[in-house]
Amino acid sequence: MAEDFTDDTLLLVDPDLDFLDWATQHLAANKLQILRCDNAASALEVVKKHPIGVVVAAINLQPFDGMELLRRVLQQNPEALVILTAGFPSTGQIIEATQHGAHDVLRKESLAFELRPVVESALQTLDARRSANHPPDELPTCDGRVKMIGASRALQEVFKRVGRVARTDAPVLIIGESGTGKELVAKALHEYSPRRHKEMTTINCGAIPENLLESELFGHEKGAFTGAFARREGRFEQADGSTLFLDEIGDMPLIIQMKLLRVLQDGSFSRVGGNDTITSDARIIAATHKNLSDEVSAGRFREDLYYRLNVVEIRIPPLRDRLDDVPLLAEFFLQRITQKNGLARIRLTAEAIDALQSHSWPGNVRELENTLARACALTASNILLPADIPLSTAPGKSPALIAAAVDQLLNIAPAGQDVLVWAAYEIAGRVVEHAHGDFKEASSVLNLSVAELRKILSRKN
């Protein structure tokens, strides 16, 4: 293997001289420069004098054990990769070694099978580290007020629209898939507006039960309902002179939509259980992952409210449509994750970045952040290879699962019907359901036009 790694040096540390002889011979095919020590003190002196890349050390060492050697080696050379070995490493030893940065922990009885591949993996990591891309430390697309990352043309258009409308009081409707950053756009609109001296008020219309949503929005008087022990201000009162962000407005019940429309018309309302008229000068920003035009057509959203909210529309592109932003986003998230958890800087290889840019990211930016957080939590190195990144895969791509699904469809297909027409109808209907009635999103998933999708749904036998 390993002509690529002739400049790397491997240090073997073990009190068993026979093991040192065997390991030296076993790894000699890698054409490594191999150094040997039989105690921890000598090993540490070697590390201080030589640029050691990989250390394979027993946990049972003198005058201090392999755990302490691990800590001292990484203190001396944070770039070194340390592999610890023991006859039967305990659970505690494995956890402690991993916490302190060990590349791996191996049982001695398995070294005949595992030592060479684990050492080769460590050498590949060193090689990847040398060739890793280093994104700029400064991210010019991210400023102090709003953490919006992206240099793609699609996102730049979003920034421009935010700049044009932020200083007005026009209602804004933000549309985008889950995880695209709708709340960040709302915060940008507020932070660049004359209302930024007061904090933006936010309410998720889809996360609050219908019987509580009215009180959350408009407040209530003492005794208005069971549990109303005192008067309470609603979000409209709290947002007076500021911005009210109505997240997931498409999930708002129709009866609350009607009451919201009245407030938008004249800025006045009454608390639940009260008679006093209250006014609020709140700038309204709403957001949804749904297609509100389709919701209006389906009778689930009031047309008059839709036009009240949709004075200015901002559409946020999904991450799959701006893959050029993935490296910038990844670097930003890695910096934030490592700083938050007190970790050393973690970097991506060029191959890892390619893997990220090849993924479709159905969960958008939120999925990217969670993926990198998992990778940072599980990695034993400060460099991420493609194999270290837990990208989600579509289970439907498994041939066995496809065959099972087809068999199940054939078994449940109604007798006397065109099976293909029926199956197309059922599949299309399920995708529309998962897209919460958004025909544009469903047609994109099915790789069809909206017209073709509607035609399929109209042809049920």
TAPE-V169077 format. One record per run of one state. SS is the DSSP state (H for helix, E for strand, C for the rest). FROM is the first residue (numbers start at 1). LEN is the number of residues. Records with the same first field share a line. If there is no record, write none. Layout:
SS=FROM-LEN / FROM-LEN
This chain:
C=1-2 / 6-3 / 14-3 / 31-2 / 38-2 / 50-4 / 59-7 / 77-4 / 87-4 / 100-4 / 132-21 / 166-6 / 176-6 / 192-9 / 205-5 / 219-1 / 221-11 / 233-2 / 239-4 / 248-1 / 252-2 / 267-1 / 270-2 / 273-5 / 280-3 / 289-3 / 298-5 / 310-2 / 316-3 / 322-1 / 342-5 / 349-1 / 359-5 / 379-4 / 385-1 / 389-6 / 398-1 / 413-6 / 435-4 / 447-3 / 458-4
H=3-3 / 17-14 / 40-10 / 66-11 / 91-9 / 108-24 / 153-13 / 182-10 / 210-9 / 235-4 / 249-3 / 254-13 / 292-6 / 303-7 / 319-3 / 323-19 / 350-9 / 364-15 / 386-3 / 395-3 / 399-14 / 419-16 / 439-8 / 450-8
E=9-5 / 33-5 / 54-5 / 81-6 / 104-4 / 172-4 / 201-4 / 220-1 / 232-1 / 243-5 / 268-2 / 272-1 / 278-2 / 283-6 / 312-4 / 347-2 / 383-2
